[in-house]
Amino acid sequence: MKTLLIVDDEPRTRLGIQKTLVAWSAGRHRIETATSGVEALEWLKSNQAHMIITDVRMPEVDGLQMLEALSARGPLPVVIVVSGYAEFEYAKRALQLGAFDYMLKPLGKEVLIDTVQRAFERVSGRDRLDAMEKLVDPKLLEVNRDEARYGASIKDAIAYIYDHLQAAVSLKQVAEHLHLNASYLSVLFKEQTGMTFSDYLTRIRLQKAKELLVATRLPIWEIAEKVGYQTVKYFIKVFKDNEGLSPRQYRQQAADNDPSIQ
């Protein structure tokens, strides 16, 4: 459930936005309100808002000052600014600070809902990027980024691993395919990639397994086979040793965090 915070010192506007969005949300989102920038900043110290709708002109701390204070704390949530025609310069400054959009008073219900829906798509997009970052092994990203600098033998070794991921790939097998001594390939692989052959192979297999766990409903035993493990028991052990949870728990966690499910 995503949380939306409405910040406006005018009761009629604040409650009107709240009423409209509560009806639209139908329980899918948590709709909170604050009567001032000061109250909003205090609330946000102990609560998370995925989206903020804020008026520009408010006493004590206005909308811009609130956004500046929030940006000093870390990345801003998705922000929609509400302003009057005479306050366009304020709205423009809010957009420069990173606001998603601005709406002019008086607010129309259809425009409000359309803007909020588009903003929630932005929220979901951010969540998906965060989820993808968690899915991808950072060490594998580093290896892939540096691949252009590797010699032909290591490039061929990596390609062979990808092409035979379902098989029982070994260092000796790859070395024979490349017509190299296994000990020499082992040293060369570590020198160029920064990790051992066995560590790289394990990471590649687990990376593929995580992708299948998230993107498909294949049973665990079939995923184990597809990433080269002879028994599901050993696959589960390796997965848990590296990821800190079982494949089934990983799949459930990914499903719980999926922003496309409401």
N, C-alpha and C positions, 0 to 999 in steps of 0.2 A: 504494500500500500504506500503510495507516494503522498507526501505532505505538501500542501500549498498554504502559504502565509499571506494574508491580505493586510496591508499596512496603510491605514488612512485615518486621519483625525476627524473626518466628517462622518458622523454616525449613519446618515442616510445612504451615502455612497458605499461605505464599508459593509453595512448590513445588506444593501441591495446586491453587491457583488457576491457576498457570502450566500445569500438565499438562492441566487441564480446558479452558482456553481455547486451547491449542495444538491439541488434538484438534478442538475446535469450529471453530476458524479454518481449519484445513486449508490453511495456507499463504497465506490471503488477507490476514492481518495479521501484523505483526511484534510479538512478545510479549517484552518485556524485564522484568528484575527489579532491584530495589535492596533492600539489607538494612536500610536506615535512611533517615530524612529527610535526613541529611547527605549520604549517598551519592547519593540521588535529586537533590538540589539541584545537586550537582557534575555529575552526568550530564546534567542539563537545561541546563547552561551551553553545551554543545556539541552537544546532540541535541534533536530535537523530539518531544514526545509529544502525540498527538491526544487521548488519554484516559489518566487515572491512576486506578488502584484503590489506595487507601492505608488502612492501619490507622490508628486514632486514637492509641492509646497506644504510643509508641516512646521509647526512651531518647535523650538529647541533644536532638534536634529531633523533636517529635511531629508528627502529621498536620496539626493546626491551624497550628502554627508554620510548617510547610512550605508550606501553602496561603497563609498571610499573606505569606511571603517571595516566593512565586511571583507573587502578585497585585501586589506592588510592582514586579515586573519588567515586567508587562504583562498582557493578558487571560489568564485561566486557561484551560487546556484543559478538556475535560469531565472532571469528577471524581466518582468513586464512593467513598464512605467506608465502611469496615468497622469495626464496633464491637461491644462486648458490651452486654448489657442494662444493666449498671451505668454505662455510659458514654454514656447517651442525651443528656445535656447537651452532651457533646463533639460528638456527631453533629448536634445541633440548631444548634450554633455553626458547624459546617462547612457546613450548608445555608445559613445566613445569609451565609457567605463566598462562596457561589455554587456549592456542590457540586450535582451533578445528582440524586444519590440516596444513600441509605445502606442497608447490609445488615447484619443482625445475625448474629453468630456463634452456633452453628456454621453455616457456609455450605452450602446445598443446591446441587447442581450445576445443577438446572433454574432455580432462582431467579437464580443467578449468570449463567447464559447469557442468560436473558430480560432481566435488567437491563443487561447489556453490549450486547445487541442494540438495546434502546431508546436507550441512550447513543450508540451509533454512528449511529442515526438523527438524533440531535441534532448530531453531528459533521457528517454529510452535509448537514443543513439549514444549518449555518453556512457550509459550503463553497459551497452553492448561492447563498446571499446574497452571499458574496464574489464569486462568478462573475457574478451579476447586476449588482453594483456596477461591475465591470470592463466589463461589456457596455454600460452606459448612459453616454452622453456627459454629463459633468457640466454643461457649458454649456447643453445642451438642457434638462436638468432645471431649471436656473435660469430659463431662458426660460419653460418651462411653469408653473413655480411663480408667476411674476410676471404671467402672462397676464391675470389679472383686472384688472390696472391698465392694460392696453393700450387704445387707442382702437379704435373699431369697424373702421376701415380696416385696422389691423394684424392684428386678430383675423380679419378676412375674408381677408387675404392669406395668413396661416398656414393657414387652413382650405383655401384654394384649392391651396396647395402640397401638402398631404396628399392632397387628392382627385385631383390630377393628377401624382402622383409618378412614374408610368411614362412620362409624356410629357416632351417637351423644354421644360420650364418656363423662362421667362425673366422678368426684371424688367419688361420692356416688356409682355409678355403679361399679367402680373398687374395692372399699372397700367391697361391698357386695360379689363380685366374690372371693375376698381373705378372706372373713369371718372376716373382721376387722372393727373397728369403723372408720367412715370417718374422724373425727377430729384427731384421732391417726395417720391414714395414712398420712394425710396432714402434720402433724408435722414431721413424720418420713421421708417423701419424701424430705422435705426442708432440714432436717439435713444431709441426705446422698448425695443428688445430688447438693445442693447449690442453687436450684431454686424451686419455687412453682410448684405444680402440673399443674395449669392452664397455667403458663408460659412455662413449658416443653411441654405441649400438643400443644400450639400454635406454638412453634418453630418447633416441629416435623411436624405439618401440613404444615407450610410454607416451610419447607425444601423439603418435598415431592412435593409441588406445584411448587417450583422453578425447580426441576428436570424434572417435566412434561412439564413445559413451555419451557425449553431449548431442551429437547430430543424428544418432540412430537409436532404435530400440532393440538392437541385436542383443541376444543373451550374452552374458559375461564369458561363457565358455567359447562362443564363436569369435568374440573379439580377441580372446587369448590366442586362438588359432591364427587369426588374421595378422597378428603382430609377431608371430614366430615362436610362441611358447607352446611346448609340447603338452603341458598339463595346466589346467585352470588353477590348481592349487598353488603351483609355483608362480604363476602370473600374479595371483592375488597377493602372495607374499612379497614379490618384488615391487608391485604397485604400492602396497601399504608401507614398505620400508622407505620408498622414495617420496611419496605424496602425503604420508601421515594419516591416510584413511583408505578404506577399501574401495575397489571400483564401484560397488553398489552405492556406497556412501557418497562418493564423488559425483556420480550421476544424479543422485537425489539432491545434493547441494546445488548443482548446476541448474536443475529444474526449479528449485525454490528461488533462485536468484534471477531466473529468466524474466527480463522486463517485458517480454511480449505476452506473458500470461497474466491476466488481471482477474 
